[in-house]
Amino acid sequence: MRFPDFSEIIRWIGIIFCGVGIILVDILWTILGWKLFAGICGAFSSFGFVPE
């Protein structure tokens, strides 16, 4: 079993972050109007979770 490289780690962090974020952002957007979180998640998505 090989150790995953850095880009894979970033990708999985992005996937987990956004997966949880989709749930949290619904709550936070309603309560706090916290758009930063959605913006970060959107940035991950637009880069395919791996910033170039």
PyMOL Python script that loads the backbone (N, CA, C, O; Angstrom):
from pymol import cmd

cmd.read_pdbstr("""\
ATOM      1  N   MET A   1       0.852  -1.191   0.000  1.00  0.00           N
ATOM      2  CA  MET A   1       0.000   0.000   0.000  1.00  0.00           C
ATOM      3  C   MET A   1       0.887   1.241   0.000  1.00  0.00           C
ATOM      4  O   MET A   1       1.641   1.482   0.943  1.00  0.00           O
ATOM      5  N   ARG A   2       0.785   2.014  -1.060  1.00  0.00           N
ATOM      6  CA  ARG A   2       1.636   3.193  -1.166  1.00  0.00           C
ATOM      7  C   ARG A   2       1.052   4.362  -0.381  1.00  0.00           C
ATOM      8  O   ARG A   2      -0.157   4.455  -0.170  1.00  0.00           O
ATOM      9  N   PHE A   3       1.931   5.233   0.038  1.00  0.00           N
ATOM     10  CA  PHE A   3       1.491   6.434   0.743  1.00  0.00           C
ATOM     11  C   PHE A   3       0.937   7.421  -0.281  1.00  0.00           C
ATOM     12  O   PHE A   3       1.589   7.675  -1.294  1.00  0.00           O
ATOM     13  N   PRO A   4      -0.253   7.986  -0.043  1.00  0.00           N
ATOM     14  CA  PRO A   4      -0.839   8.909  -1.017  1.00  0.00           C
ATOM     15  C   PRO A   4      -0.008  10.183  -1.133  1.00  0.00           C
ATOM     16  O   PRO A   4       0.538  10.663  -0.140  1.00  0.00           O
ATOM     17  N   ASP A   5       0.087  10.724  -2.332  1.00  0.00           N
ATOM     18  CA  ASP A   5       0.846  11.962  -2.505  1.00  0.00           C
ATOM     19  C   ASP A   5       0.020  13.167  -2.045  1.00  0.00           C
ATOM     20  O   ASP A   5      -1.168  13.058  -1.739  1.00  0.00           O
ATOM     21  N   PHE A   6       0.686  14.302  -2.009  1.00  0.00           N
ATOM     22  CA  PHE A   6       0.080  15.493  -1.416  1.00  0.00           C
ATOM     23  C   PHE A   6      -1.207  15.906  -2.116  1.00  0.00           C
ATOM     24  O   PHE A   6      -2.173  16.298  -1.461  1.00  0.00           O
ATOM     25  N   SER A   7      -1.226  15.822  -3.442  1.00  0.00           N
ATOM     26  CA  SER A   7      -2.421  16.237  -4.183  1.00  0.00           C
ATOM     27  C   SER A   7      -3.631  15.359  -3.850  1.00  0.00           C
ATOM     28  O   SER A   7      -4.762  15.844  -3.819  1.00  0.00           O
ATOM     29  N   GLU A   8      -3.392  14.074  -3.603  1.00  0.00           N
ATOM     30  CA  GLU A   8      -4.491  13.190  -3.195  1.00  0.00           C
ATOM     31  C   GLU A   8      -5.016  13.562  -1.816  1.00  0.00           C
ATOM     32  O   GLU A   8      -6.223  13.545  -1.576  1.00  0.00           O
ATOM     33  N   ILE A   9      -4.101  13.897  -0.911  1.00  0.00           N
ATOM     34  CA  ILE A   9      -4.501  14.314   0.437  1.00  0.00           C
ATOM     35  C   ILE A   9      -5.365  15.571   0.355  1.00  0.00           C
ATOM     36  O   ILE A   9      -6.424  15.648   0.979  1.00  0.00           O
ATOM     37  N   ILE A  10      -4.905  16.556  -0.421  1.00  0.00           N
ATOM     38  CA  ILE A  10      -5.672  17.790  -0.610  1.00  0.00           C
ATOM     39  C   ILE A  10      -7.046  17.483  -1.192  1.00  0.00           C
ATOM     40  O   ILE A  10      -8.055  18.039  -0.759  1.00  0.00           O
ATOM     41  N   ARG A  11      -7.073  16.588  -2.179  1.00  0.00           N
ATOM     42  CA  ARG A  11      -8.334  16.229  -2.829  1.00  0.00           C
ATOM     43  C   ARG A  11      -9.311  15.621  -1.828  1.00  0.00           C
ATOM     44  O   ARG A  11     -10.482  15.999  -1.799  1.00  0.00           O
ATOM     45  N   TRP A  12      -8.843  14.687  -1.013  1.00  0.00           N
ATOM     46  CA  TRP A  12      -9.725  14.045  -0.029  1.00  0.00           C
ATOM     47  C   TRP A  12     -10.179  15.015   1.050  1.00  0.00           C
ATOM     48  O   TRP A  12     -11.324  14.958   1.501  1.00  0.00           O
ATOM     49  N   ILE A  13      -9.278  15.912   1.468  1.00  0.00           N
ATOM     50  CA  ILE A  13      -9.688  16.952   2.416  1.00  0.00           C
ATOM     51  C   ILE A  13     -10.809  17.792   1.805  1.00  0.00           C
ATOM     52  O   ILE A  13     -11.798  18.110   2.465  1.00  0.00           O
ATOM     53  N   GLY A  14     -10.633  18.140   0.536  1.00  0.00           N
ATOM     54  CA  GLY A  14     -11.660  18.917  -0.162  1.00  0.00           C
ATOM     55  C   GLY A  14     -12.988  18.198  -0.247  1.00  0.00           C
ATOM     56  O   GLY A  14     -14.037  18.795  -0.005  1.00  0.00           O
ATOM     57  N   ILE A  15     -12.953  16.918  -0.589  1.00  0.00           N
ATOM     58  CA  ILE A  15     -14.181  16.126  -0.704  1.00  0.00           C
ATOM     59  C   ILE A  15     -14.894  16.030   0.642  1.00  0.00           C
ATOM     60  O   ILE A  15     -16.106  16.231   0.725  1.00  0.00           O
ATOM     61  N   ILE A  16     -14.139  15.724   1.693  1.00  0.00           N
ATOM     62  CA  ILE A  16     -14.729  15.607   3.029  1.00  0.00           C
ATOM     63  C   ILE A  16     -15.246  16.970   3.490  1.00  0.00           C
ATOM     64  O   ILE A  16     -16.358  17.088   4.005  1.00  0.00           O
ATOM     65  N   PHE A  17     -14.415  17.996   3.295  1.00  0.00           N
ATOM     66  CA  PHE A  17     -14.770  19.360   3.686  1.00  0.00           C
ATOM     67  C   PHE A  17     -16.066  19.798   3.023  1.00  0.00           C
ATOM     68  O   PHE A  17     -16.947  20.364   3.670  1.00  0.00           O
ATOM     69  N   CYS A  18     -16.173  19.534   1.734  1.00  0.00           N
ATOM     70  CA  CYS A  18     -17.364  19.953   0.997  1.00  0.00           C
ATOM     71  C   CYS A  18     -18.564  19.064   1.306  1.00  0.00           C
ATOM     72  O   CYS A  18     -19.695  19.549   1.354  1.00  0.00           O
ATOM     73  N   GLY A  19     -18.332  17.778   1.515  1.00  0.00           N
ATOM     74  CA  GLY A  19     -19.424  16.871   1.876  1.00  0.00           C
ATOM     75  C   GLY A  19     -20.081  17.280   3.181  1.00  0.00           C
ATOM     76  O   GLY A  19     -21.306  17.339   3.282  1.00  0.00           O
ATOM     77  N   VAL A  20     -19.247  17.563   4.185  1.00  0.00           N
ATOM     78  CA  VAL A  20     -19.756  18.056   5.461  1.00  0.00           C
ATOM     79  C   VAL A  20     -20.268  19.482   5.291  1.00  0.00           C
ATOM     80  O   VAL A  20     -21.280  19.870   5.874  1.00  0.00           O
ATOM     81  N   GLY A  21     -19.551  20.250   4.484  1.00  0.00           N
ATOM     82  CA  GLY A  21     -19.893  21.651   4.266  1.00  0.00           C
ATOM     83  C   GLY A  21     -21.271  21.865   3.674  1.00  0.00           C
ATOM     84  O   GLY A  21     -21.956  22.830   4.013  1.00  0.00           O
ATOM     85  N   ILE A  22     -21.678  20.965   2.789  1.00  0.00           N
ATOM     86  CA  ILE A  22     -23.009  21.069   2.183  1.00  0.00           C
ATOM     87  C   ILE A  22     -24.089  21.049   3.262  1.00  0.00           C
ATOM     88  O   ILE A  22     -25.068  21.790   3.184  1.00  0.00           O
ATOM     89  N   ILE A  23     -23.903  20.198   4.265  1.00  0.00           N
ATOM     90  CA  ILE A  23     -24.847  20.129   5.384  1.00  0.00           C
ATOM     91  C   ILE A  23     -24.720  21.374   6.261  1.00  0.00           C
ATOM     92  O   ILE A  23     -25.712  22.028   6.581  1.00  0.00           O
ATOM     93  N   LEU A  24     -23.483  21.688   6.641  1.00  0.00           N
ATOM     94  CA  LEU A  24     -23.256  22.814   7.540  1.00  0.00           C
ATOM     95  C   LEU A  24     -23.653  24.148   6.926  1.00  0.00           C
ATOM     96  O   LEU A  24     -24.196  25.019   7.605  1.00  0.00           O
ATOM     97  N   VAL A  25     -23.374  24.299   5.627  1.00  0.00           N
ATOM     98  CA  VAL A  25     -23.632  25.602   5.011  1.00  0.00           C
ATOM     99  C   VAL A  25     -25.121  25.917   4.978  1.00  0.00           C
ATOM    100  O   VAL A  25     -25.510  27.081   5.062  1.00  0.00           O
ATOM    101  N   ASP A  26     -25.957  24.887   4.856  1.00  0.00           N
ATOM    102  CA  ASP A  26     -27.407  25.099   4.939  1.00  0.00           C
ATOM    103  C   ASP A  26     -27.792  25.685   6.288  1.00  0.00           C
ATOM    104  O   ASP A  26     -28.604  26.606   6.368  1.00  0.00           O
ATOM    105  N   ILE A  27     -27.207  25.146   7.338  1.00  0.00           N
ATOM    106  CA  ILE A  27     -27.485  25.630   8.692  1.00  0.00           C
ATOM    107  C   ILE A  27     -26.885  27.018   8.893  1.00  0.00           C
ATOM    108  O   ILE A  27     -27.563  27.947   9.332  1.00  0.00           O
ATOM    109  N   LEU A  28     -25.589  27.140   8.562  1.00  0.00           N
ATOM    110  CA  LEU A  28     -24.877  28.391   8.802  1.00  0.00           C
ATOM    111  C   LEU A  28     -25.407  29.527   7.942  1.00  0.00           C
ATOM    112  O   LEU A  28     -25.520  30.664   8.401  1.00  0.00           O
ATOM    113  N   TRP A  29     -25.731  29.212   6.691  1.00  0.00           N
ATOM    114  CA  TRP A  29     -26.257  30.242   5.787  1.00  0.00           C
ATOM    115  C   TRP A  29     -27.547  30.810   6.354  1.00  0.00           C
ATOM    116  O   TRP A  29     -27.776  32.019   6.305  1.00  0.00           O
ATOM    117  N   THR A  30     -28.397  29.928   6.898  1.00  0.00           N
ATOM    118  CA  THR A  30     -29.667  30.341   7.478  1.00  0.00           C
ATOM    119  C   THR A  30     -29.464  31.151   8.761  1.00  0.00           C
ATOM    120  O   THR A  30     -30.067  32.209   8.941  1.00  0.00           O
ATOM    121  N   ILE A  31     -28.612  30.640   9.643  1.00  0.00           N
ATOM    122  CA  ILE A  31     -28.444  31.274  10.952  1.00  0.00           C
ATOM    123  C   ILE A  31     -27.521  32.491  10.879  1.00  0.00           C
ATOM    124  O   ILE A  31     -27.840  33.552  11.415  1.00  0.00           O
ATOM    125  N   LEU A  32     -26.383  32.332  10.217  1.00  0.00           N
ATOM    126  CA  LEU A  32     -25.334  33.342  10.250  1.00  0.00           C
ATOM    127  C   LEU A  32     -25.157  34.089   8.942  1.00  0.00           C
ATOM    128  O   LEU A  32     -24.544  35.156   8.904  1.00  0.00           O
ATOM    129  N   GLY A  33     -25.705  33.518   7.853  1.00  0.00           N
ATOM    130  CA  GLY A  33     -25.415  34.099   6.546  1.00  0.00           C
ATOM    131  C   GLY A  33     -23.929  34.011   6.217  1.00  0.00           C
ATOM    132  O   GLY A  33     -23.366  34.920   5.607  1.00  0.00           O
ATOM    133  N   TRP A  34     -23.298  32.911   6.624  1.00  0.00           N
ATOM    134  CA  TRP A  34     -21.847  32.767   6.513  1.00  0.00           C
ATOM    135  C   TRP A  34     -21.476  32.291   5.116  1.00  0.00           C
ATOM    136  O   TRP A  34     -21.438  31.089   4.851  1.00  0.00           O
ATOM    137  N   LYS A  35     -21.204  33.230   4.233  1.00  0.00           N
ATOM    138  CA  LYS A  35     -20.976  32.919   2.828  1.00  0.00           C
ATOM    139  C   LYS A  35     -19.532  32.512   2.545  1.00  0.00           C
ATOM    140  O   LYS A  35     -19.255  31.912   1.506  1.00  0.00           O
ATOM    141  N   LEU A  36     -18.617  32.827   3.445  1.00  0.00           N
ATOM    142  CA  LEU A  36     -17.209  32.486   3.250  1.00  0.00           C
ATOM    143  C   LEU A  36     -17.026  30.986   3.077  1.00  0.00           C
ATOM    144  O   LEU A  36     -16.285  30.535   2.203  1.00  0.00           O
ATOM    145  N   PHE A  37     -17.713  30.217   3.925  1.00  0.00           N
ATOM    146  CA  PHE A  37     -17.609  28.761   3.876  1.00  0.00           C
ATOM    147  C   PHE A  37     -18.022  28.230   2.514  1.00  0.00           C
ATOM    148  O   PHE A  37     -17.341  27.387   1.930  1.00  0.00           O
ATOM    149  N   ALA A  38     -19.141  28.731   2.016  1.00  0.00           N
ATOM    150  CA  ALA A  38     -19.621  28.324   0.698  1.00  0.00           C
ATOM    151  C   ALA A  38     -18.639  28.748  -0.393  1.00  0.00           C
ATOM    152  O   ALA A  38     -18.449  28.024  -1.371  1.00  0.00           O
ATOM    153  N   GLY A  39     -18.029  29.889  -0.235  1.00  0.00           N
ATOM    154  CA  GLY A  39     -17.042  30.371  -1.197  1.00  0.00           C
ATOM    155  C   GLY A  39     -15.814  29.478  -1.260  1.00  0.00           C
ATOM    156  O   GLY A  39     -15.310  29.184  -2.344  1.00  0.00           O
ATOM    157  N   ILE A  40     -15.330  29.043  -0.093  1.00  0.00           N
ATOM    158  CA  ILE A  40     -14.183  28.136  -0.033  1.00  0.00           C
ATOM    159  C   ILE A  40     -14.532  26.810  -0.690  1.00  0.00           C
ATOM    160  O   ILE A  40     -13.759  26.283  -1.490  1.00  0.00           O
ATOM    161  N   CYS A  41     -15.686  26.280  -0.355  1.00  0.00           N
ATOM    162  CA  CYS A  41     -16.132  25.012  -0.929  1.00  0.00           C
ATOM    163  C   CYS A  41     -16.296  25.130  -2.439  1.00  0.00           C
ATOM    164  O   CYS A  41     -15.923  24.221  -3.181  1.00  0.00           O
ATOM    165  N   GLY A  42     -16.846  26.232  -2.887  1.00  0.00           N
ATOM    166  CA  GLY A  42     -16.989  26.476  -4.319  1.00  0.00           C
ATOM    167  C   GLY A  42     -15.645  26.544  -5.031  1.00  0.00           C
ATOM    168  O   GLY A  42     -15.506  26.085  -6.165  1.00  0.00           O
ATOM    169  N   ALA A  43     -14.648  27.127  -4.347  1.00  0.00           N
ATOM    170  CA  ALA A  43     -13.307  27.196  -4.924  1.00  0.00           C
ATOM    171  C   ALA A  43     -12.720  25.796  -5.095  1.00  0.00           C
ATOM    172  O   ALA A  43     -12.130  25.490  -6.131  1.00  0.00           O
ATOM    173  N   PHE A  44     -12.881  24.950  -4.084  1.00  0.00           N
ATOM    174  CA  PHE A  44     -12.440  23.558  -4.184  1.00  0.00           C
ATOM    175  C   PHE A  44     -13.119  22.860  -5.360  1.00  0.00           C
ATOM    176  O   PHE A  44     -12.468  22.166  -6.141  1.00  0.00           O
ATOM    177  N   SER A  45     -14.415  23.049  -5.476  1.00  0.00           N
ATOM    178  CA  SER A  45     -15.174  22.391  -6.540  1.00  0.00           C
ATOM    179  C   SER A  45     -14.723  22.851  -7.923  1.00  0.00           C
ATOM    180  O   SER A  45     -14.564  22.034  -8.830  1.00  0.00           O
ATOM    181  N   SER A  46     -14.520  24.144  -8.084  1.00  0.00           N
ATOM    182  CA  SER A  46     -14.148  24.677  -9.393  1.00  0.00           C
ATOM    183  C   SER A  46     -12.754  24.233  -9.821  1.00  0.00           C
ATOM    184  O   SER A  46     -12.460  24.162 -11.014  1.00  0.00           O
ATOM    185  N   PHE A  47     -11.899  23.935  -8.849  1.00  0.00           N
ATOM    186  CA  PHE A  47     -10.556  23.430  -9.147  1.00  0.00           C
ATOM    187  C   PHE A  47     -10.502  21.906  -9.144  1.00  0.00           C
ATOM    188  O   PHE A  47      -9.421  21.324  -9.229  1.00  0.00           O
ATOM    189  N   GLY A  48     -11.653  21.262  -9.048  1.00  0.00           N
ATOM    190  CA  GLY A  48     -11.662  19.801  -8.982  1.00  0.00           C
ATOM    191  C   GLY A  48     -11.017  19.303  -7.706  1.00  0.00           C
ATOM    192  O   GLY A  48     -10.425  18.224  -7.693  1.00  0.00           O
ATOM    193  N   PHE A  49     -11.121  20.064  -6.644  1.00  0.00           N
ATOM    194  CA  PHE A  49     -10.571  19.781  -5.319  1.00  0.00           C
ATOM    195  C   PHE A  49      -9.051  19.862  -5.254  1.00  0.00           C
ATOM    196  O   PHE A  49      -8.477  19.701  -4.177  1.00  0.00           O
ATOM    197  N   VAL A  50      -8.389  20.106  -6.378  1.00  0.00           N
ATOM    198  CA  VAL A  50      -6.929  20.197  -6.370  1.00  0.00           C
ATOM    199  C   VAL A  50      -6.508  21.513  -7.017  1.00  0.00           C
ATOM    200  O   VAL A  50      -6.436  21.601  -8.243  1.00  0.00           O
ATOM    201  N   PRO A  51      -6.228  22.542  -6.205  1.00  0.00           N
ATOM    202  CA  PRO A  51      -5.751  23.802  -6.770  1.00  0.00           C
ATOM    203  C   PRO A  51      -4.499  23.580  -7.605  1.00  0.00           C
ATOM    204  O   PRO A  51      -3.578  22.880  -7.186  1.00  0.00           O
ATOM    205  N   GLU A  52      -4.472  24.172  -8.774  1.00  0.00           N
ATOM    206  CA  GLU A  52      -3.316  23.983  -9.673  1.00  0.00           C
ATOM    207  C   GLU A  52      -2.129  24.804  -9.176  1.00  0.00           C
ATOM    208  O   GLU A  52      -1.062  24.782  -9.790  1.00  0.00           O
TER     209      GLU A  52
END
""", "prot")
cmd.dss("prot")
cmd.show_as("cartoon", "prot")
cmd.util.cbc("prot")
cmd.orient("prot")
